[in-house]
């Protein structure tokens, strides 16, 4: 087992959790241990496990939106050669993916905008539909 302190890029909280190092990354289960630090945005979440679920949901929502951008608006992605020689889809370097969470505790919503590119109304609608059922509400600007 390995224990780590995780501070997501979506807020200022810190969470301690563990996972089995012998399990493959695709099958790995994270076991929550404790909330080490609460940010102001999550200060009203008194139950530690619920706190963990909310910040994990926020982080995963942001990551899924990033992936959906490249899936539903393929003109925004580029192929990048990785150190091992394989290629991976990445957001075009001219596109800036701006995001922020607004609200407090369990009512936080992800707001997304872009710089370096203008999305058509059809693209905004397509992306909005693609992210409509994520853990946290998402607004595309």
C-alpha positions, 0 to 999 in steps of 0.5 A: 500500500502507498499513502499520499497527500493529494492537493487537487488543482481545482481548490486548496484542499488536501486529502490523504488516501492510499492505494495498492501499488500491486494493482494496475492503474486501470483497476486501482482503488483509492481508499480515503483516509482524512481531510488534511486541509479545507479550503474556503470553498469547501469549509461547509462540508463537515463530513470528511468522506462527503468532502472527499467525494465533492473535491474528487468529483470536481477534479474529475469533472474538469478532466472529463470536460478537457477530454470532451473538448478534444472528442467533440471539437476535433479541430482543437486537438493536435498529436504530440510525440511522447518521450517513448515515441508514441503519440497522444492527443493534446489540446492545440497549444494556441488554445487556452482552456480556462476554467474555474469553479464558482459557488460553495460546498456542494453547489460548486459549478465549473465555468469554462471559456477559451482563448486563442480560438472562437467556438461556433454556437454549434460547437458550444452546444455540442460540448454542452450536451457532451458534458451535461451528465457529469458529476458537477454542473458545467457552463461553457462561455 
